[in-house]
Amino acid sequence: MRTGDVVVGETYIASIPQRLPALAAGAGAEQWRADMQLHLVRGRRVTVTVTGFGEEPGTVVVSRDVPAGRVALRLTAEQAAGLDLAEGQEYEITGVVRDADGKAIAFPGTVVHTIPARWLRPHDERLELHPDTAPFHRALVCRIADGMTPAEIDQAADKALEQLHHIRGLALEDPSVDHSVLTAEADHQEWLRIAEQVRAAGLAAYDPPADPDAVEHPPLIRFRRT
């Protein structure tokens, strides 16, 4: 997006590129944590809220929810005394909080980044599959369905629909799953198409060579430079 189109206070999807500047040496603890969190989501789409504009032209300041796994607890004088610690100074315990089952508990937290405005996308933006991606997934489904009975194909279509619903639910909270939703949709649609083709042809089992619309071999994957 262009800086002039960005609205402070609005939520956007930030497409984080794979290549990012190296972590800055000598940065403060908060800056180092922010940079590290940004590196952890390289190549993904994350939800951010714009809180202002950066000092550099074309940049924006955004905040992002990042659950914290570690906590720090400053001891009171009474607690320090109960642990037989020397008086006259403060103490702090840091670590991970676990429940009765030993599962680590995450606490809400935020991190602030300054990023180029061009990384931002509208929150409701819909991704599109690369032209080679849909045929690739269709070919994989055709290969799996080879020799399956109509009942087995119907069962596979139902399972693909369950997977699609599951991934759609994940995408509500994690924009990085958006692409997986599209591929799951392609898988489900191909199973439905094969089921219809088998019924229309009266086949006892699916035979890709007998299916005029089958994709026999996955196309070559071409990587685009950005």
C-alpha positions, -999 to 999 in steps of 0.1 A, spaced: 0 0 0 10 36 -4 16 56 28 -11 80 19 -37 52 18 -28 39 53 -51 49 82 -37 50 117 -57 28 140 -68 4 113 -59 -33 111 -40 -46 80 -23 -78 68 14 -74 66 32 -97 40 66 -102 55 93 -110 29 117 -138 33 148 -116 32 151 -91 60 181 -70 73 204 -88 97 196 -83 134 212 -51 145 242 -55 168 240 -35 201 203 -29 199 183 -26 231 164 -55 246 130 -43 233 144 -36 198 162 -69 197 130 -87 207 110 -69 180 135 -77 153 137 -113 164 99 -116 163 98 -101 128 125 -127 116 103 -155 130 75 -146 106 95 -142 74 75 -153 44 42 -152 63 12 -129 65 5 -115 99 -22 -92 114 -9 -58 125 -24 -25 137 -10 8 124 -1 31 153 17 58 134 42 66 107 79 60 108 107 85 106 119 72 73 97 80 43 73 53 32 74 35 66 47 29 92 48 19 129 27 -12 136 19 -33 167 13 -70 166 0 -94 192 27 -118 203 19 -142 232 47 -142 258 60 -175 270 84 -162 297 74 -140 327 93 -121 353 81 -118 389 96 -92 412 97 -105 448 83 -84 477 105 -79 508 85 -106 526 89 -131 498 127 -125 496 129 -129 534 109 -162 531 136 -175 507 164 -164 531 177 -139 506 200 -110 518 182 -79 527 187 -45 511 182 -54 475 155 -64 451 151 -98 435 133 -110 404 123 -145 393 121 -152 356 109 -184 338 80 -203 324 46 -207 341 31 -242 339 -3 -255 349 -10 -286 369 -5 -308 337 29 -293 330 17 -273 300 33 -239 295 10 -209 298 13 -181 273 4 -145 283 -9 -117 260 18 -94 247 25 -70 219 56 -61 198 61 -29 178 77 -29 143 86 -1 118 80 -15 84 76 -3 48 40 7 40 42 -14 8 41 -46 29 6 -38 41 -25 -53 24 -62 -47 32 -74 -70 59 -100 -86 37 -78 -91 7 -82 -124 -10 -52 -143 -22 -51 -160 -56 -34 -193 -65 -5 -192 -89 -16 -206 -123 5 -237 -117 -7 -244 -82 -42 -255 -89 -32 -280 -116 -5 -293 -94 -30 -301 -66 -55 -315 -91 -29 -338 -105 -20 -351 -70 -57 -358 -63 -61 -376 -96 -30 -397 -87 -44 -406 -53 -79 -414 -67 -66 -438 -93 -83 -472 -88 -106 -459 -60 -143 -470 -59 -171 -444 -60 -177 -450 -23 -140 -444 -15 -140 -413 -36 -171 -399 -18 -154 -407 15 -122 -388 4 -143 -359 -7 -160 -357 27 -126 -358 44 -113 -331 21 -143 -309 31 -136 -315 68 -100 -304 62 -112 -273 44 -135 -263 72 -106 -268 97 -82 -247 77 -108 -220 72 -112 -218 110 -74 -215 115 -73 -187 88 -97 -166 109 -69 -162 135 -38 -167 114 -36 -149 79 -5 -171 70 -30 -200 65 -48 -181 37 -28 -199 10 -36 -233 26 -73 -225 24 -70 -220 -14 -52 -252 -19 -76 -271 3 -105 -257 -18 -87 -269 -49 -83 -304 -34 -120 -306 -24 -133 -293 -57 -112 -319 -76 -126 -348 -54 -161 -336 -62 -153 -334 -99 -139 -369 -99 -169 -383 -80 -192 -368 -106 -171 -381 -135 -172 -416 -120 -209 -416 -115 -216 -401 -150 -194 -427 -167 -208 -456 -146 -173 -467 -136 -166 -493 -109 -133 -475 -101 -117 -443 -112 -94 -445 -142 -75 -412 -149 -68 -422 -186 -106 -425 -191 -112 -390 -176 -108 -364 -203 -105 -336 -177 -79 -354 -155 -45 -337 -149 -21 -366 -152 12 -351 -143 19 -321 -120 32 -291 -140 67 -279 -133 69 -254 -105 84 -221 -115 97 -197 -89 90 -160 -96 115 -133 -86 100 -105 -66 
